Amino acid sequence: HSMKDYSNYVRRAILLIDSQLTEELCLSRISAVLEVNSSYLSTLFKKETGSTITAYITKRRMEQAKNLLRNTGMQVQNVAIYCGIPDANYFSKLFRKETGFSPLEYRNLPRIDL
């Protein structure tokens, strides 16, 4: 995603999220690291990206999970941990909500090479 149209705070928040997906990420922690008011950051992020910070974090984690499920033999619980969600059951529920498939169903989907 191009970040040229984003403010400095939003760019820095995205870079922080993308580089620390395995960590515990939340608005208060991100705003503390960036030394900005959490309400201001939340509003700015939503205005510039069209997404809440929480939704963005979840989206990025699910993208990473899909990649790991397709390209590694990692167990689902390890994929969950690697994506920053230590509870495998919660991860599976989130993954299904996001993709419509359980992690194992997704892994076993036929590949479509374009």
C-alpha positions as a printed NumPy array, in Angstrom:
array([[  0.   ,   0.   ,   0.   ],
       [  1.262,   3.445,  -0.891],
       [  1.737,   5.733,   2.071],
       [  2.615,   8.965,   0.286],
       [ -0.772,  10.505,   1.042],
       [ -0.684,   9.621,   4.73 ],
       [  0.377,  11.929,   7.53 ],
       [  3.57 ,  11.232,   9.436],
       [  1.69 ,   9.724,  12.392],
       [ -0.325,   7.335,  10.226],
       [  2.776,   6.278,   8.25 ],
       [  4.659,   5.618,  11.482],
       [  1.705,   3.698,  12.962],
       [  1.5  ,   1.465,   9.86 ],
       [  5.252,   0.819,   9.904],
       [  5.109,  -0.02 ,  13.613],
       [  2.176,  -2.399,  13.141],
       [  3.725,  -4.102,  10.11 ],
       [  7.064,  -4.58 ,  11.857],
       [  5.605,  -5.861,  15.149],
       [  2.694,  -8.114,  14.158],
       [  3.845, -10.791,  16.611],
       [  3.71 ,  -8.324,  19.512],
       [  0.717,  -7.218,  21.541],
       [ -0.636,  -4.316,  19.531],
       [ -3.36 ,  -1.918,  20.582],
       [ -4.189,   1.727,  20.097],
       [ -2.866,   2.782,  23.513],
       [  0.504,   1.075,  22.989],
       [  0.924,   2.44 ,  19.457],
       [ -0.003,   5.975,  20.49 ],
       [  2.394,   5.764,  23.458],
       [  5.268,   4.675,  21.198],
       [  4.456,   7.479,  18.749],
       [  3.964,   9.942,  21.629],
       [  0.575,  11.1  ,  20.368],
       [ -2.89 ,  11.25 ,  21.923],
       [ -4.678,   7.937,  21.272],
       [ -7.982,   9.596,  20.377],
       [ -6.245,  11.867,  17.864],
       [ -4.332,   8.954,  16.326],
       [ -7.49 ,   6.846,  16.107],
       [ -9.421,   9.594,  14.34 ],
       [ -6.547,  10.432,  12.   ],
       [ -5.929,   6.765,  11.105],
       [ -9.614,   6.165,  10.302],
       [ -9.854,   9.377,   8.267],
       [ -6.753,   8.662,   6.176],
       [ -6.997,   4.877,   5.713],
       [-10.731,   4.275,   5.979],
       [-10.02 ,   1.604,   8.598],
       [ -9.732,   1.523,  12.349],
       [ -6.355,   0.619,  13.816],
       [ -7.79 ,  -2.604,  15.246],
       [ -9.264,  -3.625,  11.87 ],
       [ -5.954,  -2.84 ,  10.165],
       [ -4.007,  -4.946,  12.677],
       [ -6.414,  -7.86 ,  12.205],
       [ -6.252,  -7.558,   8.404],
       [ -2.452,  -7.591,   8.389],
       [ -2.337, -10.531,  10.821],
       [ -4.746, -12.528,   8.667],
       [ -2.7  , -11.746,   5.533],
       [  0.38 , -13.037,   7.322],
       [ -1.529, -16.105,   8.54 ],
       [ -2.735, -16.925,   5.013],
       [  0.821, -16.671,   3.737],
       [  2.177, -18.921,   6.5  ],
       [ -0.6  , -21.483,   6.077],
       [  0.013, -21.682,   2.328],
       [  3.794, -21.627,   2.338],
       [  4.914, -23.421,   5.495],
       [  4.035, -26.572,   7.346],
       [  3.713, -24.716,  10.644],
       [  1.046, -25.986,  13.023],
       [ -1.994, -23.722,  13.314],
       [ -1.171, -22.871,  16.936],
       [  2.312, -21.738,  15.876],
       [  0.892, -19.683,  13.013],
       [ -1.428, -18.037,  15.538],
       [  1.46 , -17.189,  17.862],
       [  3.57 , -15.934,  14.955],
       [  0.688, -13.638,  13.999],
       [  0.465, -12.181,  17.498],
       [ -2.595, -14.147,  18.64 ],
       [ -1.49 , -16.604,  21.362],
       [ -4.94 , -18.207,  21.734],
       [ -5.307, -20.726,  18.869],
       [ -9.088, -20.995,  19.316],
       [ -9.535, -17.239,  19.11 ],
       [ -7.185, -17.158,  16.108],
       [ -9.25 , -19.831,  14.332],
       [-12.482, -17.947,  15.025],
       [-10.969, -14.692,  13.739],
       [ -9.506, -16.442,  10.691],
       [-12.869, -18.009,   9.798],
       [-14.626, -14.658,  10.221],
       [-12.078, -12.993,   7.942],
       [-11.816, -15.698,   5.23 ],
       [-14.837, -17.954,   5.555],
       [-12.547, -20.947,   6.145],
       [-10.886, -22.561,   9.125],
       [ -7.077, -22.355,   8.994],
       [ -6.807, -26.029,   7.973],
       [ -9.521, -25.682,   5.322],
       [ -7.671, -22.664,   3.933],
       [ -4.366, -24.539,   3.881],
       [ -5.969, -27.377,   1.914],
       [ -7.739, -25.218,  -0.667],
       [ -6.572, -25.921,  -4.201],
       [ -4.061, -23.366,  -5.415],
       [ -5.026, -21.252,  -8.362],
       [ -1.941, -20.052, -10.156],
       [ -2.567, -17.004, -12.286]])
